[in-house]
Amino acid sequence: MPVLGNDDRPSAEGHARRERDRRARHHWAPSRALGRAWARLAPPRGQPLAWDVVMLFDRAARWRPGQLPRPALVRYPSSMSPPGELAFDPDELGAAVNRALGD
């Protein structure tokens, strides 16, 4: 979704082409509706949109039309982390993913 000045569809498509994991999905959402919906579910500090966010979902998460699943882990960059919550840390994410895959 367009958030910063250089966010546009061609840039998003370029990022998607570089993704190597076939399970990853990329979507261009110019309306920002999905960013607002995620921000209601997992609010970032001082932002009306959820962006540059990492979310991990457990195996039981179900994606249904009109209903977002609750993430098991949400991490924003430090500037957007809600008070009292950790910022994104690649080691923590790696450990959480390995635990989830081991279940």
Backbone as JSON, one array per atom type, in Angstrom:
{
  "sequence": "MPVLGNDDRPSAEGHARRERDRRARHHWAPSRALGRAWARLAPPRGQPLAWDVVMLFDRAARWRPGQLPRPALVRYPSSMSPPGELAFDPDELGAAVNRALGD",
  "N": [[0.84, -1.17, 0.0], [0.44, 2.29, -0.58], [2.47, 4.26, 1.37], [4.83, 5.65, 1.93], [6.63, 8.11, -0.04], [7.87, 6.78, -2.22], [6.46, 4.46, -2.55], [4.92, 2.41, -4.68], [3.05, 0.61, -7.17], [4.8, -0.71, -9.15], [7.23, -0.87, -7.63], [6.41, -2.47, -5.49], [5.79, -4.83, -6.87], [8.34, -5.48, -7.76], [9.63, -6.1, -5.33], [8.12, -8.35, -4.63], [8.85, -10.13, -6.65], [11.43, -10.77, -5.91], [11.11, -12.35, -3.71], [11.72, -15.48, -2.33], [10.45, -17.55, -1.06], [7.87, -19.64, -1.66], [5.56, -19.76, -0.21], [5.01, -17.26, 0.68], [2.96, -14.38, 0.28], [2.14, -11.6, -1.67], [0.48, -8.53, -1.87], [-0.89, -5.76, -3.53], [-2.34, -2.93, -2.28], [-3.88, -0.27, -2.89], [-5.88, 1.24, -1.63], [-5.42, 1.2, 1.06], [-7.0, -0.12, 2.89], [-6.56, -2.65, 4.04], [-4.3, -2.17, 5.63], [-5.41, -0.4, 7.49], [-7.28, -2.11, 8.68], [-5.61, -4.1, 9.86], [-4.32, -2.43, 11.66], [-6.36, -1.87, 13.45], [-6.67, -4.34, 14.64], [-4.09, -5.03, 15.58], [-2.67, -2.63, 16.93], [-0.33, -0.16, 15.89], [2.02, 2.11, 17.42], [1.02, 5.41, 17.43], [0.19, 5.43, 14.74], [-2.13, 5.23, 12.04], [-2.17, 3.13, 10.36], [-1.17, -0.25, 9.8], [1.95, -1.1, 8.94], [5.11, -2.12, 7.55], [5.34, -4.25, 9.28], [5.78, -7.29, 11.07], [4.19, -10.32, 11.19], [3.29, -13.29, 12.78], [1.54, -16.24, 12.41], [-0.26, -18.82, 14.04], [-0.62, -22.33, 13.43], [-3.33, -22.93, 13.58], [-4.66, -20.7, 12.7], [-7.17, -19.21, 10.75], [-8.07, -18.01, 7.63], [-10.58, -16.07, 6.69], [-13.14, -14.71, 4.59], [-13.6, -11.26, 5.1], [-12.83, -11.39, 7.77], [-10.11, -11.09, 9.76], [-7.47, -13.18, 10.88], [-6.24, -13.55, 14.24], [-2.99, -12.6, 14.97], [-0.26, -14.6, 16.24], [2.12, -13.5, 16.96], [3.25, -10.2, 16.85], [5.24, -7.72, 15.54], [6.57, -4.55, 15.32], [8.66, -1.99, 13.76], [10.97, -0.26, 15.96], [10.18, 2.43, 16.23], [7.45, 2.35, 15.94], [6.47, 0.52, 17.71], [4.07, -0.56, 20.05], [3.61, 0.89, 23.34], [5.38, -0.77, 25.91], [5.72, -3.09, 24.47], [7.8, -5.35, 22.62], [10.12, -4.43, 20.05], [10.66, -5.25, 16.57], [12.73, -8.04, 16.22], [15.1, -9.92, 14.69], [16.24, -12.33, 15.65], [14.48, -13.16, 17.66], [12.17, -13.52, 16.11], [13.05, -15.59, 14.4], [13.42, -17.68, 16.28], [10.77, -17.96, 17.17], [9.5, -18.77, 14.81], [10.85, -21.2, 14.35], [9.99, -22.62, 16.63], [7.25, -22.76, 16.04], [7.25, -24.26, 13.69], [8.22, -26.61, 14.67], [6.15, -27.66, 16.09]],
  "CA": [[0.0, 0.0, 0.0], [1.26, 3.5, -0.59], [2.65, 4.92, 2.66], [5.91, 6.61, 1.71], [6.62, 8.7, -1.37], [8.32, 5.87, -3.27], [5.63, 3.25, -2.55], [4.04, 2.32, -5.83], [2.83, -0.78, -7.61], [6.0, -1.34, -9.71], [8.17, -1.2, -6.56], [5.86, -3.63, -4.77], [5.96, -6.01, -7.72], [9.76, -5.82, -7.73], [9.89, -6.79, -4.07], [7.48, -9.66, -4.69], [9.65, -11.01, -7.53], [12.65, -11.18, -5.21], [10.76, -13.29, -2.63], [12.06, -16.85, -2.73], [9.59, -18.52, -0.39], [6.61, -19.74, -2.41], [4.42, -19.61, 0.7], [4.79, -15.82, 0.91], [2.0, -13.75, -0.63], [2.25, -10.15, -1.72], [-0.72, -7.91, -2.44], [-0.85, -4.31, -3.62], [-3.64, -2.45, -1.79], [-3.8, 1.19, -2.92], [-6.88, 1.88, -0.77], [-4.94, 1.12, 2.44], [-8.02, -0.73, 3.75], [-5.98, -3.75, 4.82], [-3.45, -1.56, 6.65], [-6.28, 0.11, 8.56], [-7.87, -3.26, 9.38], [-4.59, -4.67, 10.73], [-4.05, -1.47, 12.75], [-7.41, -2.03, 14.47], [-6.45, -5.62, 15.32], [-2.78, -4.99, 16.23], [-2.37, -1.22, 16.73], [1.01, 0.39, 16.04], [2.05, 3.36, 18.18], [0.94, 6.66, 16.7], [-0.04, 5.25, 13.31], [-3.46, 4.7, 11.71], [-1.98, 1.99, 9.46], [-0.16, -1.25, 10.11], [2.86, -1.3, 7.81], [6.44, -2.54, 8.0], [5.05, -5.08, 10.44], [5.98, -8.73, 10.92], [3.17, -11.07, 11.93], [3.4, -14.74, 12.72], [0.25, -16.86, 12.71], [-0.09, -20.22, 14.36], [-1.18, -23.28, 12.47], [-4.79, -22.94, 13.69], [-5.24, -19.47, 12.14], [-8.01, -19.42, 9.56], [-8.29, -16.78, 6.85], [-11.95, -16.09, 6.19], [-13.53, -13.42, 4.01], [-14.13, -10.27, 6.03], [-12.4, -11.62, 9.15], [-8.67, -11.33, 9.85], [-7.09, -14.01, 12.02], [-5.4, -12.87, 15.23], [-1.6, -13.1, 14.9], [0.34, -15.09, 17.47], [3.23, -12.6, 17.25], [3.23, -8.97, 16.07], [6.39, -6.88, 15.85], [6.77, -3.36, 14.51], [9.95, -1.32, 14.03], [10.96, 0.37, 17.28], [9.46, 3.71, 16.22], [6.0, 2.11, 15.91], [6.09, -0.51, 18.68], [3.21, -0.06, 21.12], [4.27, 0.96, 24.65], [5.48, -2.02, 26.65], [5.9, -4.24, 23.57], [9.1, -5.43, 21.98], [10.23, -4.09, 18.64], [11.09, -6.36, 15.72], [14.06, -8.59, 16.47], [15.18, -11.1, 13.82], [16.52, -13.57, 16.41], [13.22, -13.57, 18.31], [11.29, -14.05, 15.06], [13.58, -16.9, 13.99], [13.1, -18.65, 17.32], [9.31, -18.18, 17.16], [9.19, -19.58, 13.62], [11.34, -22.57, 14.58], [9.07, -23.28, 17.57], [5.99, -23.04, 15.35], [7.48, -25.36, 12.74], [8.5, -27.84, 15.43], [4.9, -28.17, 16.68]],
  "C": [[0.89, 1.24, 0.0], [1.29, 4.17, 0.78], [3.71, 6.02, 2.51], [5.89, 7.06, 0.25], [7.02, 7.75, -2.49], [7.54, 4.55, -3.28], [4.68, 3.29, -3.73], [3.97, 0.86, -6.29], [4.08, -1.4, -8.24], [7.04, -1.71, -8.64], [7.7, -2.42, -5.79], [6.03, -4.91, -5.58], [7.42, -6.45, -7.77], [10.15, -6.56, -6.47], [9.31, -8.2, -4.11], [8.28, -10.63, -5.56], [10.91, -11.52, -6.84], [12.37, -12.17, -4.07], [10.99, -14.71, -3.11], [11.13, -17.9, -2.13], [8.23, -18.53, -1.08], [5.38, -19.62, -1.52], [4.08, -18.15, 0.96], [3.82, -15.29, -0.15], [2.16, -12.25, -0.53], [1.01, -9.6, -2.41], [-0.51, -6.4, -2.45], [-2.25, -3.81, -3.27], [-3.63, -0.93, -1.75], [-4.8, 1.89, -2.01], [-6.44, 1.97, 0.69], [-5.93, 0.46, 3.39], [-7.44, -1.85, 4.61], [-5.07, -3.21, 5.92], [-4.26, -0.99, 7.81], [-6.89, -1.03, 9.37], [-6.86, -3.91, 10.32], [-4.29, -3.74, 11.9], [-5.12, -1.54, 13.82], [-7.17, -3.3, 15.29], [-5.15, -5.61, 16.13], [-2.23, -3.58, 16.08], [-0.89, -0.86, 16.89], [0.93, 1.71, 16.81], [2.02, 4.55, 17.22], [0.68, 6.55, 15.22], [-1.46, 4.72, 13.07], [-3.39, 3.47, 10.81], [-0.96, 1.02, 10.04], [0.67, -1.44, 8.85], [4.26, -1.53, 8.35], [6.31, -3.37, 9.27], [5.31, -6.54, 10.09], [4.94, -9.4, 11.79], [3.4, -12.55, 11.71], [2.06, -15.31, 13.17], [0.47, -18.32, 13.05], [-0.87, -21.06, 13.35], [-2.71, -23.28, 12.46], [-5.44, -21.7, 13.09], [-6.01, -19.78, 10.87], [-8.29, -18.07, 8.92], [-9.66, -16.89, 6.2], [-12.29, -14.73, 5.59], [-14.12, -12.49, 5.07], [-13.7, -10.42, 7.47], [-10.91, -11.96, 9.17], [-8.38, -12.23, 11.05], [-6.2, -13.22, 12.97], [-3.99, -13.46, 15.14], [-1.12, -13.58, 16.26], [1.49, -14.18, 17.91], [3.12, -11.4, 16.31], [4.44, -8.15, 16.5], [6.5, -5.76, 14.81], [8.21, -2.88, 14.66], [9.85, -0.55, 15.34], [10.18, 1.67, 17.31], [7.95, 3.54, 16.27], [5.55, 1.07, 16.93], [5.19, 0.1, 19.74], [3.97, -0.02, 22.45], [4.25, -0.38, 25.37], [5.67, -3.25, 25.78], [7.28, -4.19, 22.94], [9.03, -4.98, 20.54], [10.69, -5.34, 17.88], [12.52, -6.75, 16.05], [14.17, -9.87, 15.64], [15.46, -12.4, 14.57], [15.26, -14.08, 17.09], [12.28, -14.18, 17.28], [11.76, -15.44, 14.62], [13.25, -17.98, 15.0], [11.61, -18.98, 17.33], [8.91, -19.04, 15.95], [9.65, -21.02, 13.82], [10.46, -23.32, 15.57], [7.77, -23.66, 16.87], [6.15, -24.22, 14.38], [7.74, -26.68, 13.44], [7.24, -28.44, 16.03], [4.23, -29.18, 15.78]]
}
